Amino acid sequence: MTSPTAAHELAQVNIARLKAPLDSPQLKDFVDALDPVNAVADASDGFVWRLQSDSGNATDVPVLGDDWLIVNLSTWRDPNALTAFMYQGQHRELLSRRRDWFERLAEAATALWWVPAGHRPTVSEAESRLLHLREHGPTPHAFTLRTSFPPVAPAER
């Protein structure tokens, strides 16, 4: 039996505003953990794709016109796969230290949305979804893990 989300993948974007430059001593532990944590993500059950530049990560990809923001953009089989990666192992350890490296943002910093299987969202698309979530709250167009929506067939959109 085919999974109801087989025709769709879950896209996720999260942004963070750095407290210091990436090459600063304050961010050394974060930068040193990027490659190992990305390798764990790449090998995780349900992982599909992540945005990366020639650096192997996306820390040098501009987002929302703010030089202090970094972006993480990826696609997953479903919310359970994303959640399993986020809250286990090295990524969980990094999450627990995020206040050491990143400012607390007053607005939503993470958005989720369904994409057709095989679609690779752009940063522009991710920015649009994040801004939509900030303006309208969770909807089928952009939502959160806490308030999620199932994928919709094209005719239902």
Secondary structure, 3 states (H helix, E strand, C coil): CCCCCCCEEEEEEEEEEECCCCCCHHHHHHHHHHHHHHHHHHHCCCEEEECCCCCCCCCCCCCCCCCCEEEEEEEECCHHHHHHHHCCHHHHHHHHCHHHHECCCCCCCEEEEEEECCCCCCHHHHHHHHHHHHHHCCECCEECCCCCCCCCCHHHC
